[in-house]
Structures are given as C-alpha cells and as structure tokens.
C-alpha cells in the first residue's frame, strides 16, 4: 500500500485546490489542480483548464499513486472556479 | 467531552469530527465527479502502456470496477464491459 493511501482525510484535504504533480505507476506523470481525493479508494481527481475554455478531468487511481508534490498554492480566481465544479447538479453547465 | 478552545478563542471541533467532515466533503465531491463522467467518452490508461476508450456508465461503492459501454480495445469494440480498477492507472475525460 502506498504512502498516499495511508493518509488521513485531513491530510488529503490539505492538497485540495492546489496545483500538484502526481507520479504514478510505470513512471506516468500528471499535473493539474487537485479537486478531491476519494477517501475510500484514494483516487485523485485533477482538473486542467484547456485553451478552448473546456476542462480536462483526470482521475489517478490511488493504488498507483507514488508521489504527490505541490507545484503551486493557487489563487482566489482558480479556487472559485474549482469550488463551483462538481458541487451541485449544475455541472451540466460545463457541457457543450 | 468539552470541546477544546482554539488559539483565537474560538471553540474548535474535536479532531474526529473535523476528520469526518473532511471525509464527507472529499467523498461527496468524488461521487459528483463520477456523476459528471456518466455518458462521456473516457480514455483509460492501463498497465503495460495499454490505452482504451469507452463510455463511462457506473462504478461500485468501493470503486473496484468501472462499468463501461462501447469499449474500444486493440482487438475490437466490446458493447459492455467491466474494467477492474486495479488494472487502471488513470482515466481522463473532457467537460
């Protein structure tokens, strides 16, 4: 079991809304804004903002997470965007 | 048990309540992220450099399997399939 899976919900929460670099199995690397970590599976959800205004959402499975490193603490603007995401049924608003 | 008073004179919740609250918030947001994924084409990165795409349908409560449809594999299209989450490194989709 990886270090990441053993963390407590409060430790996982410290990473929320921060920009992180995740190294996973087979040397795969992912960078994005961390929106949440599932407390059951330790799966990480990362979001990146694309140039065309859409969003790319990536889930990294908890069992394959090796390291998580904070790249940037973020700011209010990003935080507000991320807070609205997935908080209610209005996530339809992001569909084309 | 009397709640402890924080440094700023605020009454702080006991640690187990704070932890439970964090767990609930993280879990709810994760479930909503799965809800947002339903019906979207999702690309999955599996072990050994295998990539497949499929329409996401559902998952079980411990997130052990993903139920998908129209799974595009290197050897053809599977109408319905269960992907074992232990075989998956990551998944991604656009919103």
N, CA and C atoms of all chains as a GROMACS GRO file, in nm:
protein
  573
    1UNK      N    1   0.085  -0.120   0.000
    1UNK     CA    2   0.000   0.000   0.000
    1UNK      C    3   0.088   0.125   0.000
    2UNK      N    4   0.055   0.220  -0.086
    2UNK     CA    5   0.140   0.339  -0.100
    2UNK      C    6   0.117   0.437   0.016
    3UNK      N    7   0.214   0.527   0.032
    3UNK     CA    8   0.206   0.632   0.135
    3UNK      C    9   0.076   0.712   0.120
    4UNK      N   10   0.042   0.740  -0.007
    4UNK     CA   11  -0.075   0.822  -0.035
    4UNK      C   12  -0.203   0.760   0.021
    5UNK      N   13  -0.215   0.628   0.008
    5UNK     CA   14  -0.337   0.560   0.051
    5UNK      C   15  -0.351   0.561   0.203
    6UNK      N   16  -0.237   0.578   0.274
    6UNK     CA   17  -0.241   0.572   0.419
    6UNK      C   18  -0.271   0.706   0.484
    7UNK      N   19  -0.281   0.812   0.401
    7UNK     CA   20  -0.305   0.945   0.458
    7UNK      C   21  -0.446   0.955   0.516
    8UNK      N   22  -0.465   1.051   0.605
    8UNK     CA   23  -0.597   1.073   0.665
    8UNK      C   24  -0.673   1.176   0.582
    9UNK      N   25  -0.806   1.180   0.596
    9UNK     CA   26  -0.885   1.278   0.520
    9UNK      C   27  -0.835   1.421   0.539
   10UNK      N   28  -0.791   1.456   0.660
   10UNK     CA   29  -0.743   1.593   0.683
   10UNK      C   30  -0.614   1.620   0.606
   11UNK      N   31  -0.529   1.518   0.595
   11UNK     CA   32  -0.407   1.533   0.516
   11UNK      C   33  -0.439   1.546   0.368
   12UNK      N   34  -0.536   1.465   0.321
   12UNK     CA   35  -0.576   1.476   0.180
   12UNK      C   36  -0.634   1.614   0.152
   13UNK      N   37  -0.710   1.665   0.250
   13UNK     CA   38  -0.776   1.794   0.228
   13UNK      C   39  -0.675   1.907   0.209
   14UNK      N   40  -0.556   1.894   0.268
   14UNK     CA   41  -0.453   1.996   0.252
   14UNK      C   42  -0.412   2.018   0.107
   15UNK      N   43  -0.435   1.917   0.022
   15UNK     CA   44  -0.395   1.927  -0.118
   15UNK      C   45  -0.505   1.985  -0.207
   16UNK      N   46  -0.626   1.996  -0.152
   16UNK     CA   47  -0.740   2.040  -0.232
   16UNK      C   48  -0.720   2.184  -0.281
   17UNK      N   49  -0.752   2.206  -0.410
   17UNK     CA   50  -0.739   2.336  -0.479
   17UNK      C   51  -0.594   2.380  -0.499
   18UNK      N   52  -0.500   2.288  -0.482
   18UNK     CA   53  -0.360   2.321  -0.511
   18UNK      C   54  -0.319   2.254  -0.642
   19UNK      N   55  -0.220   2.316  -0.708
   19UNK     CA   56  -0.170   2.255  -0.831
   19UNK      C   57  -0.065   2.152  -0.791
   20UNK      N   58  -0.081   2.031  -0.838
   20UNK     CA   59   0.009   1.924  -0.795
   20UNK      C   60   0.066   1.848  -0.914
   21UNK      N   61   0.179   1.782  -0.887
   21UNK     CA   62   0.235   1.689  -0.983
   21UNK      C   63   0.228   1.550  -0.919
   22UNK      N   64   0.161   1.460  -0.988
   22UNK     CA   65   0.144   1.325  -0.935
   22UNK      C   66   0.228   1.229  -1.018
   23UNK      N   67   0.310   1.151  -0.950
   23UNK     CA   68   0.384   1.044  -1.018
   23UNK      C   69   0.313   0.913  -0.984
   24UNK      N   70   0.277   0.840  -1.090
   24UNK     CA   71   0.203   0.715  -1.072
   24UNK      C   72   0.285   0.598  -1.126
   25UNK      N   73   0.228   0.480  -1.122
   25UNK     CA   74   0.296   0.359  -1.170
   25UNK      C   75   0.348   0.377  -1.312
   26UNK      N   76   0.450   0.301  -1.345
   26UNK     CA   77   0.509   0.300  -1.478
   26UNK      C   78   0.556   0.439  -1.521
   27UNK      N   79   0.602   0.517  -1.422
   27UNK     CA   80   0.660   0.650  -1.445
   27UNK      C   81   0.565   0.749  -1.512
   28UNK      N   82   0.436   0.724  -1.499
   28UNK     CA   83   0.338   0.819  -1.555
   28UNK      C   84   0.334   0.943  -1.464
   29UNK      N   85   0.327   1.062  -1.528
   29UNK     CA   86   0.322   1.187  -1.453
   29UNK      C   87   0.199   1.267  -1.491
   30UNK      N   88   0.136   1.326  -1.392
   30UNK     CA   89   0.017   1.406  -1.417
   30UNK      C   90   0.029   1.536  -1.342
   31UNK      N   91  -0.016   1.647  -1.406
   31UNK     CA   92  -0.012   1.777  -1.341
   31UNK      C   93  -0.149   1.841  -1.354
   32UNK      N   94  -0.197   1.901  -1.249
   32UNK     CA   95  -0.327   1.968  -1.256
   32UNK      C   96  -0.370   2.018  -1.120
   33UNK      N   97  -0.488   2.078  -1.117
   33UNK     CA   98  -0.543   2.128  -0.991
   33UNK      C   99  -0.616   2.015  -0.922
   34UNK      N  100  -0.581   1.988  -0.800
   34UNK     CA  101  -0.644   1.877  -0.728
   34UNK      C  102  -0.780   1.920  -0.675
   35UNK      N  103  -0.883   1.850  -0.720
   35UNK     CA  104  -1.020   1.886  -0.680
   35UNK      C  105  -1.065   1.804  -0.560
   36UNK      N  106  -1.032   1.677  -0.562
   36UNK     CA  107  -1.067   1.593  -0.448
   36UNK      C  108  -0.987   1.464  -0.450
   37UNK      N  109  -0.986   1.396  -0.336
   37UNK     CA  110  -0.931   1.261  -0.326
   37UNK      C  111  -1.040   1.175  -0.263
   38UNK      N  112  -1.076   1.068  -0.330
   38UNK     CA  113  -1.180   0.980  -0.275
   38UNK      C  114  -1.126   0.913  -0.148
   39UNK      N  115  -1.192   0.936  -0.034
   39UNK     CA  116  -1.140   0.877   0.090
   39UNK      C  117  -1.150   0.724   0.094
   40UNK      N  118  -1.228   0.666   0.002
   40UNK     CA  119  -1.244   0.520   0.000
   40UNK      C  120  -1.132   0.454  -0.082
   41UNK      N  121  -1.108   0.506  -0.202
   41UNK     CA  122  -1.012   0.443  -0.293
   41UNK      C  123  -0.880   0.519  -0.302
   42UNK      N  124  -0.874   0.639  -0.243
   42UNK     CA  125  -0.760   0.730  -0.253
   42UNK      C  126  -0.736   0.779  -0.396
   43UNK      N  127  -0.836   0.757  -0.486
   43UNK     CA  128  -0.825   0.810  -0.622
   43UNK      C  129  -0.821   0.963  -0.619
   44UNK      N  130  -0.732   1.020  -0.700
   44UNK     CA  131  -0.715   1.165  -0.705
   44UNK      C  132  -0.786   1.219  -0.829
   45UNK      N  133  -0.856   1.330  -0.815
   45UNK     CA  134  -0.916   1.395  -0.931
   45UNK      C  135  -0.844   1.526  -0.958
   46UNK      N  136  -0.786   1.536  -1.078
   46UNK     CA  137  -0.714   1.657  -1.120
   46UNK      C  138  -0.790   1.724  -1.232
   47UNK      N  139  -0.786   1.857  -1.234
   47UNK     CA  140  -0.850   1.932  -1.341
   47UNK      C  141  -0.747   2.023  -1.405
   48UNK      N  142  -0.750   2.029  -1.539
   48UNK     CA  143  -0.669   2.130  -1.608
   48UNK      C  144  -0.761   2.211  -1.698
   49UNK      N  145  -0.732   2.341  -1.705
   49UNK     CA  146  -0.812   2.430  -1.789
   49UNK      C  147  -0.750   2.433  -1.927
   50UNK      N  148  -0.831   2.401  -2.029
   50UNK     CA  149  -0.780   2.398  -2.165
   50UNK      C  150  -0.801   2.532  -2.233
   51UNK      N  151  -0.725   2.555  -2.340
   51UNK     CA  152  -0.728   2.686  -2.406
   51UNK      C  153  -0.864   2.720  -2.464
   52UNK      N  154  -0.938   2.617  -2.506
   52UNK     CA  155  -1.069   2.645  -2.566
   52UNK      C  156  -1.178   2.667  -2.462
   53UNK      N  157  -1.141   2.679  -2.335
   53UNK     CA  158  -1.238   2.706  -2.230
   53UNK      C  159  -1.297   2.581  -2.168
   54UNK      N  160  -1.267   2.465  -2.225
   54UNK     CA  161  -1.320   2.343  -2.164
   54UNK      C  162  -1.223   2.292  -2.058
   55UNK      N  163  -1.266   2.186  -1.992
   55UNK     CA  164  -1.187   2.132  -1.882
   55UNK      C  165  -1.147   1.990  -1.913
   56UNK      N  166  -1.030   1.954  -1.870
   56UNK     CA  167  -0.989   1.815  -1.877
   56UNK      C  168  -0.982   1.761  -1.735
   57UNK      N  169  -1.051   1.652  -1.712
   57UNK     CA  170  -1.056   1.592  -1.579
   57UNK      C  171  -0.981   1.459  -1.583
   58UNK      N  172  -0.888   1.442  -1.493
   58UNK     CA  173  -0.811   1.318  -1.488
   58UNK      C  174  -0.822   1.255  -1.350
   59UNK      N  175  -0.851   1.128  -1.347
   59UNK     CA  176  -0.852   1.054  -1.221
   59UNK      C  177  -0.728   0.966  -1.217
   60UNK      N  178  -0.654   0.974  -1.109
   60UNK     CA  179  -0.538   0.885  -1.093
   60UNK      C  180  -0.574   0.787  -0.981
   61UNK      N  181  -0.568   0.658  -1.012
   61UNK     CA  182  -0.609   0.558  -0.914
   61UNK      C  183  -0.517   0.559  -0.793
   62UNK      N  184  -0.577   0.558  -0.674
   62UNK     CA  185  -0.500   0.565  -0.550
   62UNK      C  186  -0.392   0.458  -0.540
   63UNK      N  187  -0.423   0.336  -0.588
   63UNK     CA  188  -0.326   0.226  -0.574
   63UNK      C  189  -0.202   0.249  -0.658
   64UNK      N  190  -0.212   0.335  -0.762
   64UNK     CA  191  -0.096   0.355  -0.848
   64UNK      C  192  -0.019   0.483  -0.816
   65UNK      N  193  -0.072   0.562  -0.720
   65UNK     CA  194  -0.005   0.688  -0.684
   65UNK      C  195   0.125   0.661  -0.608
   66UNK      N  196   0.234   0.720  -0.658
   66UNK     CA  197   0.361   0.705  -0.587
   66UNK      C  198   0.397   0.830  -0.507
   67UNK      N  199   0.398   0.946  -0.574
   67UNK     CA  200   0.424   1.070  -0.500
   67UNK      C  201   0.329   1.180  -0.547
   68UNK      N  202   0.298   1.271  -0.456
   68UNK     CA  203   0.218   1.389  -0.488
   68UNK      C  204   0.294   1.510  -0.435
   69UNK      N  205   0.322   1.603  -0.527
   69UNK     CA  206   0.404   1.718  -0.490
   69UNK      C  207   0.328   1.845  -0.526
   70UNK      N  208   0.322   1.940  -0.431
   70UNK     CA  209   0.252   2.065  -0.458
   70UNK      C  210   0.340   2.155  -0.544
   71UNK      N  211   0.285   2.199  -0.659
   71UNK     CA  212   0.359   2.285  -0.752
   71UNK      C  213   0.324   2.431  -0.725
   72UNK      N  214   0.197   2.457  -0.697
   72UNK     CA  215   0.153   2.594  -0.672
   72UNK      C  216   0.035   2.593  -0.576
   73UNK      N  217   0.031   2.695  -0.492
   73UNK     CA  218  -0.074   2.703  -0.390
   73UNK      C  219  -0.206   2.751  -0.448
   74UNK      N  220  -0.201   2.809  -0.569
   74UNK     CA  221  -0.323   2.857  -0.632
   74UNK      C  222  -0.362   2.995  -0.585
   75UNK      N  223  -0.468   3.048  -0.645
   75UNK     CA  224  -0.515   3.181  -0.604
   75UNK      C  225  -0.667   3.180  -0.597
   76UNK      N  226  -0.724   3.296  -0.562
   76UNK     CA  227  -0.869   3.305  -0.542
   76UNK      C  228  -0.948   3.271  -0.668
   77UNK      N  229  -0.899   3.320  -0.784
   77UNK     CA  230  -0.974   3.301  -0.909
   77UNK      C  231  -0.989   3.152  -0.941
   78UNK      N  232  -0.877   3.081  -0.934
   78UNK     CA  233  -0.879   2.938  -0.965
   78UNK      C  234  -0.964   2.865  -0.862
   79UNK      N  235  -0.943   2.903  -0.737
   79UNK     CA  236  -1.015   2.839  -0.628
   79UNK      C  237  -1.167   2.850  -0.645
   80UNK      N  238  -1.212   2.970  -0.686
   80UNK     CA  239  -1.356   2.989  -0.705
   80UNK      C  240  -1.409   2.902  -0.818
   81UNK      N  241  -1.332   2.895  -0.927
   81UNK     CA  242  -1.372   2.810  -1.040
   81UNK      C  243  -1.383   2.664  -0.996
   82UNK      N  244  -1.282   2.622  -0.921
   82UNK     CA  245  -1.278   2.481  -0.879
   82UNK      C  246  -1.386   2.449  -0.778
   83UNK      N  247  -1.419   2.548  -0.693
   83UNK     CA  248  -1.521   2.524  -0.591
   83UNK      C  249  -1.658   2.501  -0.652
   84UNK      N  250  -1.683   2.569  -0.764
   84UNK     CA  251  -1.814   2.553  -0.829
   84UNK      C  252  -1.826   2.417  -0.896
   85UNK      N  253  -1.712   2.363  -0.934
   85UNK     CA  254  -1.709   2.236  -1.006
   85UNK      C  255  -1.757   2.121  -0.918
   86UNK      N  256  -1.844   2.039  -0.972
   86UNK     CA  257  -1.890   1.917  -0.903
   86UNK      C  258  -1.960   1.942  -0.769
   87UNK      N  259  -2.000   2.067  -0.742
   87UNK     CA  260  -2.061   2.090  -0.611
   87UNK      C  261  -2.211   2.070  -0.615
   88UNK      N  262  -2.270   2.084  -0.734
   88UNK     CA  263  -2.414   2.063  -0.743
   88UNK      C  264  -2.446   2.009  -0.881
   89UNK      N  265  -2.573   1.988  -0.908
   89UNK     CA  266  -2.611   1.931  -1.037
   89UNK      C  267  -2.580   2.025  -1.153
   90UNK      N  268  -2.541   2.149  -1.124
   90UNK     CA  269  -2.517   2.243  -1.234
   90UNK      C  270  -2.386   2.217  -1.308
   91UNK      N  271  -2.321   2.102  -1.283
   91UNK     CA  272  -2.202   2.070  -1.362
   91UNK      C  273  -2.240   2.051  -1.509
   92UNK      N  274  -2.372   2.041  -1.538
   92UNK     CA  275  -2.420   2.038  -1.677
   92UNK      C  276  -2.374   2.164  -1.752
   93UNK      N  277  -2.360   2.272  -1.678
   93UNK     CA  278  -2.322   2.400  -1.736
   93UNK      C  279  -2.190   2.398  -1.812
   94UNK      N  280  -2.109   2.298  -1.783
   94UNK     CA  281  -1.980   2.290  -1.850
   94UNK      C  282  -1.986   2.204  -1.976
   95UNK      N  283  -2.103   2.138  -1.999
   95UNK     CA  284  -2.114   2.055  -2.119
   95UNK      C  285  -2.128   2.144  -2.241
   96UNK      N  286  -2.087   2.095  -2.358
   96UNK     CA  287  -2.100   2.177  -2.479
   96UNK      C  288  -2.247   2.203  -2.515
   97UNK      N  289  -1.765   1.517   2.649
   97UNK     CA  290  -1.632   1.581   2.640
   97UNK      C  291  -1.647   1.727   2.600
   98UNK      N  292  -1.578   1.814   2.672
   98UNK     CA  293  -1.586   1.957   2.644
   98UNK      C  294  -1.496   1.991   2.526
   99UNK      N  295  -1.550   2.062   2.424
   99UNK     CA  296  -1.466   2.097   2.309
   99UNK      C  297  -1.351   2.188   2.351
  100UNK      N  298  -1.236   2.168   2.286
  100UNK     CA  299  -1.120   2.250   2.321
  100UNK      C  300  -1.134   2.390   2.263
  101UNK      N  301  -1.076   2.484   2.332
  101UNK     CA  302  -1.079   2.621   2.284
  101UNK      C  303  -0.952   2.647   2.202
  102UNK      N  304  -0.972   2.698   2.080
  102UNK     CA  305  -0.859   2.720   1.990
  102UNK      C  306  -0.779   2.843   2.029
  103UNK      N  307  -0.667   2.865   1.959
  103UNK     CA  308  -0.577   2.975   1.990
  103UNK      C  309  -0.642   3.112   1.983
  104UNK      N  310  -0.739   3.125   1.890
  104UNK     CA  311  -0.801   3.256   1.872
  104UNK      C  312  -0.924   3.272   1.960
  105UNK      N  313  -0.937   3.186   2.060
  105UNK     CA  314  -1.052   3.194   2.148
  105UNK      C  315  -1.177   3.132   2.088
  106UNK      N  316  -1.161   3.069   1.972
  106UNK     CA  317  -1.273   3.001   1.906
  106UNK      C  318  -1.288   2.861   1.963
  107UNK      N  319  -1.411   2.814   1.968
  107UNK     CA  320  -1.430   2.676   2.010
  107UNK      C  321  -1.409   2.585   1.888
  108UNK      N  322  -1.310   2.495   1.899
  108UNK     CA  323  -1.279   2.408   1.787
  108UNK      C  324  -1.350   2.274   1.802
  109UNK      N  325  -1.388   2.220   1.688
  109UNK     CA  326  -1.449   2.087   1.689
  109UNK      C  327  -1.345   1.984   1.727
  110UNK      N  328  -1.388   1.875   1.790
  110UNK     CA  329  -1.292   1.769   1.820
  110UNK      C  330  -1.235   1.711   1.690
  111UNK      N  331  -1.109   1.661   1.693
  111UNK     CA  332  -1.042   1.615   1.571
  111UNK      C  333  -1.121   1.511   1.493
  112UNK      N  334  -1.189   1.420   1.565
  112UNK     CA  335  -1.261   1.314   1.492
  112UNK      C  336  -1.377   1.372   1.411
  113UNK      N  337  -1.436   1.482   1.462
  113UNK     CA  338  -1.546   1.546   1.388
  113UNK      C  339  -1.491   1.620   1.265
  114UNK      N  340  -1.376   1.687   1.284
  114UNK     CA  341  -1.310   1.755   1.171
  114UNK      C  342  -1.276   1.654   1.062
  115UNK      N  343  -1.225   1.538   1.106
  115UNK     CA  344  -1.184   1.436   1.010
  115UNK      C  345  -1.305   1.380   0.936
  116UNK      N  346  -1.414   1.358   1.010
  116UNK     CA  347  -1.535   1.304   0.949
  116UNK      C  348  -1.592   1.403   0.848
  117UNK      N  349  -1.584   1.532   0.882
  117UNK     CA  350  -1.634   1.635   0.792
  117UNK      C  351  -1.551   1.641   0.663
  118UNK      N  352  -1.419   1.631   0.679
  118UNK     CA  353  -1.330   1.632   0.563
  118UNK      C  354  -1.357   1.510   0.474
  119UNK      N  355  -1.374   1.394   0.539
  119UNK     CA  356  -1.402   1.271   0.464
  119UNK      C  357  -1.530   1.284   0.382
  120UNK      N  358  -1.634   1.340   0.445
  120UNK     CA  359  -1.763   1.354   0.377
  120UNK      C  360  -1.752   1.449   0.258
  121UNK      N  361  -1.681   1.561   0.277
  121UNK     CA  362  -1.668   1.660   0.169
  121UNK      C  363  -1.590   1.603   0.051
  122UNK      N  364  -1.481   1.532   0.082
  122UNK     CA  365  -1.398   1.472  -0.023
  122UNK      C  366  -1.476   1.366  -0.099
  123UNK      N  367  -1.549   1.282  -0.025
  123UNK     CA  368  -1.626   1.173  -0.086
  123UNK      C  369  -1.737   1.228  -0.174
  124UNK      N  370  -1.810   1.329  -0.122
  124UNK     CA  371  -1.920   1.385  -0.200
  124UNK      C  372  -1.868   1.442  -0.331
  125UNK      N  373  -1.756   1.515  -0.324
  125UNK     CA  374  -1.702   1.575  -0.446
  125UNK      C  375  -1.655   1.467  -0.542
  126UNK      N  376  -1.601   1.357  -0.487
  126UNK     CA  377  -1.559   1.248  -0.576
  126UNK      C  378  -1.679   1.185  -0.646
  127UNK      N  379  -1.786   1.160  -0.570
  127UNK     CA  380  -1.905   1.100  -0.630
  127UNK      C  381  -1.964   1.190  -0.738
  128UNK      N  382  -1.960   1.322  -0.711
  128UNK     CA  383  -2.013   1.416  -0.811
  128UNK      C  384  -1.923   1.419  -0.936
  129UNK      N  385  -1.793   1.398  -0.917
  129UNK     CA  386  -1.704   1.394  -1.034
  129UNK      C  387  -1.735   1.270  -1.119
  130UNK      N  388  -1.775   1.161  -1.053
  130UNK     CA  389  -1.814   1.040  -1.127
  130UNK      C  390  -1.945   1.064  -1.201
  131UNK      N  391  -2.036   1.134  -1.134
  131UNK     CA  392  -2.166   1.167  -1.194
  131UNK      C  393  -2.146   1.250  -1.321
  132UNK      N  394  -2.051   1.342  -1.315
  132UNK     CA  395  -2.022   1.429  -1.429
  132UNK      C  396  -1.962   1.349  -1.545
  133UNK      N  397  -1.905   1.232  -1.513
  133UNK     CA  398  -1.837   1.150  -1.613
  133UNK      C  399  -1.935   1.059  -1.689
  134UNK      N  400  -2.054   1.036  -1.632
  134UNK     CA  401  -2.150   0.943  -1.692
  134UNK      C  402  -2.184   0.985  -1.836
  135UNK      N  403  -2.173   0.890  -1.927
  135UNK     CA  404  -2.209   0.915  -2.067
  135UNK      C  405  -2.099   0.979  -2.149
  136UNK      N  406  -1.991   1.023  -2.083
  136UNK     CA  407  -1.880   1.084  -2.157
  136UNK      C  408  -1.784   0.977  -2.207
  137UNK      N  409  -1.723   1.002  -2.322
  137UNK     CA  410  -1.614   0.913  -2.363
  137UNK      C  411  -1.494   0.935  -2.270
  138UNK      N  412  -1.446   0.828  -2.213
  138UNK     CA  413  -1.337   0.836  -2.117
  138UNK      C  414  -1.220   0.755  -2.169
  139UNK      N  415  -1.100   0.810  -2.159
  139UNK     CA  416  -0.986   0.730  -2.203
  139UNK      C  417  -0.912   0.678  -2.079
  140UNK      N  418  -0.884   0.550  -2.082
  140UNK     CA  419  -0.824   0.482  -1.968
  140UNK      C  420  -0.681   0.443  -2.000
  141UNK      N  421  -0.590   0.471  -1.908
  141UNK     CA  422  -0.453   0.424  -1.921
  141UNK      C  423  -0.438   0.302  -1.832
  142UNK      N  424  -0.409   0.189  -1.893
  142UNK     CA  425  -0.394   0.064  -1.818
  142UNK      C  426  -0.246   0.033  -1.804
  143UNK      N  427  -0.216  -0.075  -1.738
  143UNK     CA  428  -0.075  -0.114  -1.723
  143UNK      C  429  -0.017  -0.157  -1.857
  144UNK      N  430   0.114  -0.164  -1.862
  144UNK     CA  431   0.187  -0.206  -1.982
  144UNK      C  432   0.160  -0.116  -2.103
  145UNK      N  433   0.129   0.012  -2.077
  145UNK     CA  434   0.111   0.106  -2.186
  145UNK      C  435  -0.013   0.086  -2.272
  146UNK      N  436  -0.113   0.016  -2.218
  146UNK     CA  437  -0.237  -0.007  -2.294
  146UNK      C  438  -0.334   0.110  -2.273
  147UNK      N  439  -0.388   0.164  -2.383
  147UNK     CA  440  -0.488   0.269  -2.375
  147UNK      C  441  -0.618   0.220  -2.436
  148UNK      N  442  -0.729   0.240  -2.366
  148UNK     CA  443  -0.860   0.208  -2.424
  148UNK      C  444  -0.953   0.325  -2.397
  149UNK      N  445  -1.056   0.338  -2.483
  149UNK     CA  446  -1.157   0.439  -2.455
  149UNK      C  447  -1.294   0.372  -2.447
  150UNK      N  448  -1.384   0.433  -2.371
  150UNK     CA  449  -1.517   0.377  -2.354
  150UNK      C  450  -1.608   0.484  -2.295
  151UNK      N  451  -1.740   0.459  -2.304
  151UNK     CA  452  -1.835   0.549  -2.240
  151UNK      C  453  -1.852   0.503  -2.096
  152UNK      N  454  -1.833   0.595  -2.003
  152UNK     CA  455  -1.846   0.558  -1.862
  152UNK      C  456  -1.993   0.540  -1.825
  153UNK      N  457  -2.022   0.436  -1.748
  153UNK     CA  458  -2.159   0.411  -1.705
  153UNK      C  459  -2.177   0.426  -1.555
  154UNK      N  460  -2.102   0.345  -1.479
  154UNK     CA  461  -2.122   0.344  -1.334
  154UNK      C  462  -2.002   0.280  -1.266
  155UNK      N  463  -1.999   0.291  -1.135
  155UNK     CA  464  -1.896   0.222  -1.058
  155UNK      C  465  -1.961   0.168  -0.930
  156UNK      N  466  -1.893   0.078  -0.861
  156UNK     CA  467  -1.946   0.028  -0.734
  156UNK      C  468  -1.897   0.117  -0.619
  157UNK      N  469  -1.953   0.097  -0.500
  157UNK     CA  470  -1.930   0.196  -0.394
  157UNK      C  471  -1.785   0.201  -0.346
  158UNK      N  472  -1.713   0.089  -0.358
  158UNK     CA  473  -1.572   0.093  -0.317
  158UNK      C  474  -1.479   0.122  -0.436
  159UNK      N  475  -1.540   0.162  -0.548
  159UNK     CA  476  -1.466   0.197  -0.669
  159UNK      C  477  -1.367   0.084  -0.706
  160UNK      N  478  -1.420  -0.037  -0.718
  160UNK     CA  479  -1.337  -0.153  -0.754
  160UNK      C  480  -1.348  -0.184  -0.903
  161UNK      N  481  -1.461  -0.146  -0.964
  161UNK     CA  482  -1.484  -0.172  -1.106
  161UNK      C  483  -1.552  -0.052  -1.170
  162UNK      N  484  -1.522  -0.030  -1.299
  162UNK     CA  485  -1.597   0.069  -1.377
  162UNK      C  486  -1.680  -0.007  -1.479
  163UNK      N  487  -1.809   0.020  -1.480
  163UNK     CA  488  -1.894  -0.038  -1.584
  163UNK      C  489  -1.895   0.058  -1.703
  164UNK      N  490  -1.856   0.009  -1.820
  164UNK     CA  491  -1.847   0.095  -1.938
  164UNK      C  492  -1.918   0.031  -2.056
  165UNK      N  493  -1.945   0.112  -2.159
  165UNK     CA  494  -2.000   0.058  -2.283
  165UNK      C  495  -1.917   0.107  -2.400
  166UNK      N  496  -1.932   0.042  -2.513
  166UNK     CA  497  -1.857   0.076  -2.635
  166UNK      C  498  -1.707   0.082  -2.608
  167UNK      N  499  -1.657  -0.020  -2.544
  167UNK     CA  500  -1.514  -0.024  -2.510
  167UNK      C  501  -1.432  -0.053  -2.636
  168UNK      N  502  -1.349   0.045  -2.672
  168UNK     CA  503  -1.264   0.030  -2.791
  168UNK      C  504  -1.132  -0.032  -2.747
  169UNK      N  505  -1.111  -0.155  -2.785
  169UNK     CA  506  -0.987  -0.222  -2.748
  169UNK      C  507  -0.904  -0.246  -2.874
  170UNK      N  508  -0.775  -0.277  -2.858
  170UNK     CA  509  -0.693  -0.303  -2.977
  170UNK      C  510  -0.747  -0.420  -3.062
  171UNK      N  511  -0.830  -0.506  -3.002
  171UNK     CA  512  -0.881  -0.618  -3.083
  171UNK      C  513  -1.029  -0.605  -3.116
  172UNK      N  514  -1.085  -0.485  -3.101
  172UNK     CA  515  -1.224  -0.466  -3.142
  172UNK      C  516  -1.306  -0.394  -3.037
  173UNK      N  517  -1.436  -0.374  -3.069
  173UNK     CA  518  -1.525  -0.299  -2.980
  173UNK      C  519  -1.611  -0.395  -2.898
  174UNK      N  520  -1.608  -0.373  -2.767
  174UNK     CA  521  -1.690  -0.453  -2.677
  174UNK      C  522  -1.810  -0.369  -2.635
  175UNK      N  523  -1.932  -0.419  -2.656
  175UNK     CA  524  -2.053  -0.339  -2.629
  175UNK      C  525  -2.064  -0.301  -2.482
  176UNK      N  526  -2.039  -0.394  -2.393
  176UNK     CA  527  -2.047  -0.367  -2.249
  176UNK      C  528  -1.929  -0.435  -2.181
  177UNK      N  529  -1.875  -0.372  -2.079
  177UNK     CA  530  -1.760  -0.433  -2.012
  177UNK      C  531  -1.745  -0.380  -1.870
  178UNK      N  532  -1.678  -0.456  -1.787
  178UNK     CA  533  -1.638  -0.410  -1.655
  178UNK      C  534  -1.487  -0.397  -1.656
  179UNK      N  535  -1.438  -0.280  -1.620
  179UNK     CA  536  -1.293  -0.262  -1.608
  179UNK      C  537  -1.258  -0.273  -1.461
  180UNK      N  538  -1.163  -0.358  -1.431
  180UNK     CA  539  -1.117  -0.369  -1.292
  180UNK      C  540  -1.031  -0.250  -1.260
  181UNK      N  541  -1.062  -0.178  -1.154
  181UNK     CA  542  -0.985  -0.056  -1.122
  181UNK      C  543  -0.840  -0.087  -1.088
  182UNK      N  544  -0.812  -0.209  -1.043
  182UNK     CA  545  -0.674  -0.244  -1.013
  182UNK      C  546  -0.589  -0.253  -1.140
  183UNK      N  547  -0.654  -0.265  -1.257
  183UNK     CA  548  -0.582  -0.269  -1.384
  183UNK      C  549  -0.559  -0.128  -1.441
  184UNK      N  550  -0.622  -0.029  -1.380
  184UNK     CA  551  -0.620   0.108  -1.434
  184UNK      C  552  -0.516   0.192  -1.359
  185UNK      N  553  -0.441   0.273  -1.434
  185UNK     CA  554  -0.350   0.370  -1.370
  185UNK      C  555  -0.422   0.505  -1.361
  186UNK      N  556  -0.487   0.545  -1.472
  186UNK     CA  557  -0.558   0.672  -1.470
  186UNK      C  558  -0.669   0.672  -1.574
  187UNK      N  559  -0.758   0.770  -1.563
  187UNK     CA  560  -0.864   0.788  -1.663
  187UNK      C  561  -0.882   0.936  -1.685
  188UNK      N  562  -0.925   0.976  -1.804
  188UNK     CA  563  -0.948   1.118  -1.824
  188UNK      C  564  -1.060   1.143  -1.923
  189UNK      N  565  -1.126   1.257  -1.906
  189UNK     CA  566  -1.235   1.296  -1.994
  189UNK      C  567  -1.243   1.448  -1.998
  190UNK      N  568  -1.317   1.499  -2.099
  190UNK     CA  569  -1.331   1.644  -2.113
  190UNK      C  570  -1.469   1.688  -2.072
  191UNK      N  571  -1.477   1.808  -2.015
  191UNK     CA  572  -1.607   1.864  -1.976
  191UNK      C  573  -1.630   1.994  -2.051
   0.00000   0.00000   0.00000
